[in-house]
Amino acid sequence: MTYLPTPCRVRDLPGCTLFTLPPEIDLSNATAVFDAVATAVHARGDRLAMLVLDLTGTRFMDSQGARLVEDVRRLLGPRVPLRVAASPSGVPRRVLELTGVRRDVPVYDDASQARSA
């Protein structure tokens, strides 16, 4: 099978950068997604006030997605808050709960909640 990556979408909003993640995150694309997030973070430098990872459109995510969120948290360090939006009944939210990532990164029901919290 030939893997065709799904592009991520980045939007600069007042007070935060919103990064919409692809419909699936697994071993086949987690590294590329992290690289895209890291590029966006580095491009914004000191202007980055908060980063929101939007997983509300992500239907499937395995432990590589949880690792991705942890890697982004480490990349940002304590200077830039990281928030995650994930559907309450979706697979990504459950993966973040099972792996314990949710203890370190706040998870909200949607991107607007994450931005305003």
C-alpha positions in Angstrom: 0.0 0.0 0.0 1.3 3.5 -0.9 0.9 6.0 2.0 -0.4 9.4 1.0 -0.1 11.9 3.8 -3.0 14.0 4.9 -1.8 17.5 5.3 -2.3 19.3 8.6 -3.8 22.7 8.7 -2.3 25.6 10.7 -4.2 28.8 11.6 -2.9 31.7 13.6 -5.7 33.0 15.7 -5.7 35.8 18.3 -3.6 34.5 21.2 -2.9 31.0 19.8 -1.9 28.9 16.9 -4.4 26.1 16.0 -3.0 23.0 14.5 -5.7 20.7 13.0 -4.4 17.2 12.8 -5.2 14.5 10.2 -8.0 12.0 10.3 -5.6 9.2 11.3 -2.4 9.3 13.3 -0.3 6.1 13.6 3.2 4.8 12.8 2.8 5.7 9.1 2.5 9.5 9.7 3.2 10.4 13.3 6.8 11.5 12.6 5.7 13.7 9.6 3.0 15.3 11.7 5.4 16.0 14.5 7.8 17.5 11.9 5.0 19.8 10.6 4.2 20.9 14.1 7.8 21.5 15.0 8.3 23.6 11.8 5.2 25.7 12.7 6.5 26.2 16.2 10.0 27.2 15.1 8.6 29.6 12.5 6.6 31.5 15.1 9.4 31.7 17.6 8.7 34.1 20.5 5.4 35.1 18.9 3.9 31.7 19.8 1.7 32.3 22.9 -0.3 29.0 23.0 -0.6 25.9 20.8 -3.9 24.0 20.4 -3.7 20.6 18.7 -7.2 19.9 17.3 -7.9 16.2 17.2 -11.7 16.6 16.8 -11.5 15.4 13.2 -9.2 12.5 14.0 -11.0 9.3 13.8 -8.1 6.9 14.6 -5.1 7.3 16.7 -2.9 4.8 18.3 -0.1 5.2 20.9 2.0 7.1 18.3 -0.5 9.9 18.5 -0.1 10.0 22.3 3.6 10.1 21.8 3.2 12.9 19.3 1.3 15.0 21.9 4.1 14.3 24.5 6.8 15.2 22.0 5.1 18.5 21.2 4.7 19.2 25.0 8.5 18.7 25.4 9.2 20.8 22.3 7.3 23.7 23.7 8.6 23.5 27.3 7.1 25.4 30.1 7.1 28.7 28.2 4.2 27.9 25.8 1.0 26.3 27.0 -0.2 23.3 25.0 -3.9 22.4 24.9 -5.7 19.5 23.0 -9.2 19.4 21.6 -10.6 15.9 21.3 -14.2 14.7 20.9 -15.4 13.3 24.3 -16.5 10.0 22.7 -13.6 9.7 20.2 -10.7 7.3 20.0 -8.0 10.0 20.4 -9.5 11.1 23.8 -9.5 7.5 25.0 -5.9 7.0 23.9 -4.8 10.1 25.7 -6.6 8.9 28.9 -5.2 5.3 28.7 -1.7 6.4 28.1 -1.8 9.0 30.9 -1.0 11.9 28.5 -4.1 13.7 29.7 -2.6 14.1 33.2 0.1 16.4 31.6 -1.9 18.1 28.9 -5.3 19.6 29.3 -7.9 18.1 26.9 -11.1 20.0 25.9 -14.2 18.9 24.0 -13.5 21.3 21.1 -11.0 23.8 19.8 -13.0 26.9 20.9 -13.0 25.6 24.5 -9.3 24.9 24.3 -8.6 28.4 23.0 -10.6 30.2 25.6 -9.9 28.1 28.8 
